[in-house]
């Protein structure tokens, strides 16, 4: 597919940037939400008061990391049919206070609906970013809804080529209408990790344990059940522990699975951690077993921290790890994962070299500065309705 990424250009001197309101469901812990917080803080540092976040539902755990007075919640009743009119009116009022040049930047389908309604009625510019294939939105109703909303969205953005392909296939959005702007992180700002010995002590991990780890929402799409299912095999000849950092709706189910498989002492649930990046210091291998993925922020952070990574071949994973040169790909069959992991943990020199290439790749290909330049170009040149 043709790359529609907007070429980054510098901002014109002396021109004030438009105010941007990021519209999200909440700031519950997740990759999308982490990006919105980082983008907002970075843009406000450069242009004070230029960016805010509007949560349709509740604020969420990451709200405390938003700097300054840049955050509000509408407490929308999204179950109302066809939508919560009071929430639309409140979002419109918020946009009006920011001025006629305000840009609504929605993230994923539910937020897009509310931003599109305001854009349609009052002419505010509207940019929408899809952060993944969003398989839960593939019902006929949501396909129709997405096509209608696209008419009231000035610019559609995908975080990856694979996401853009899914938008074309599932929602009928033409390729020419989609800009591809990969996610990016500030590699220099990745939190200093805990030392392995310090964190092992905190979590009660053995000094000689091999730690497989992952950071992410405990949801079925992340595939952590498949990773737990290979633990009994791995534990037959390895002193291995699986450390999962994150919360989510599947936690109790995953805990029961570990109990049923007899590996409850080898699977550690660390829960939500606001300093999750620091836990990367204890991982011997970062594993991303997703069934579906866009462009994982946790993966980029692990690579930037020098942790060897092992991923499923979904979404943008293969491209991110440079076809296997900056990471390794799990076999398609989950029953083969144990032998793959066993082989990798026995190849320390190889993993060290791969991790070194991964750090360099993140800095060169997935920088926050490049991402923000590309979005700034969209904000400035999107035609007002």
Secondary structure, 3 states (H helix, E strand, C coil): CCCCCCCCCCCCCCCCCCCEEEEECCCCCCHHHHHHHHHHHHHHHHCCCCEEEEECCCCCHHHHHCCCCCEEECCCCCCCCCCCHHHHHHHHHHHHHHCCCCEEEEEHHHHHHHHHHHHHHHCCEEEEEECCCCHHHCCHHHHHHHHHHHCCCCEEEECCHHHHHHHHHHHCCCHHHEEECCCCECHHHCCCCCCHHHHHHHHCCCCCCEEEEEECCCCHHHCHHHHHHCHHHHCCCCCEEEEEEECCCCHHHHHHHHHHCCCCCCEEEEECCCCHHHHHHHCCEEEECCCCCCCCHHHHHHHHCCCCEEECCCCCHHHHCHHHCCCEECCCCHHHHHHHHHHHHCCHHHHHHHHHHHHHHHHHHCEHHHHHHHHHHHHHHCCCC
